[in-house]
Amino acid sequence: MSKNTNNNPQSLAKIRLDKWLWAARFYRTRTLAKQAIESGRVHYGGSRVKTSKEISVGDELTIRQGSATAMTEKTVIVEALSAQRGNATAAEVLYSETKESETRRAYYAEQRKLANLARPDNKPNKKERRDLQRFKSNQD
C-alpha cells in the first residue's frame, strides 16, 4: 500500500480549517479546534466560519485563545498547508503573525502585568492579619 501524499505541504491546494489549526499547533486536538471554531473564536475574513471551511495559502485568520482573563487574539496569514501535525518548528512555517497583531498582544500583556502589580506578593501571616484587624477596628 502506498502512503497518502496529501500530507506534503507543497502538494495541498486547500485544507479544512480545523485540520490546519491542529497541524499548526494552535489547538491540541482537532476536537478542540472544532469547538473553538463553532464557538466563534476563529474568524476568517472578519466573520465566523464553519469547521469544514477550506482555506488556502494567503488567507487571513483571527484566532482568540486563552481564558476570559488572559484572552489573546492573533491575526495570522496562512503561509503553507499541512494535514500532518509536526513539531513546533515545523508548525511555525505554516503561518506568520501580522505586525499589528504582535504589537497589540504585547500591549495587552504589558497591561496585564501592570494590573498584577497592585496585588501583594504574598499573603499576610497571622501577626500581620491581627494588625490589619486592629487597624480596621480602630478606623471605624
Buried (B, 14 or more C-beta within 10 A) or exposed (E): EEEEEEBEBEEBEEBBBBBBBBBBBBBEEBEBBBBBBBEEBBBBEEEEBEBEBEBEBEBBBBBBBEEEEEEBBBBBBBBBBBBEBBEEEBBEEBBEEBEEBEEBBEEBEEEEEEEEEEEEEEEEEEEEEEEEEEEEEEEE
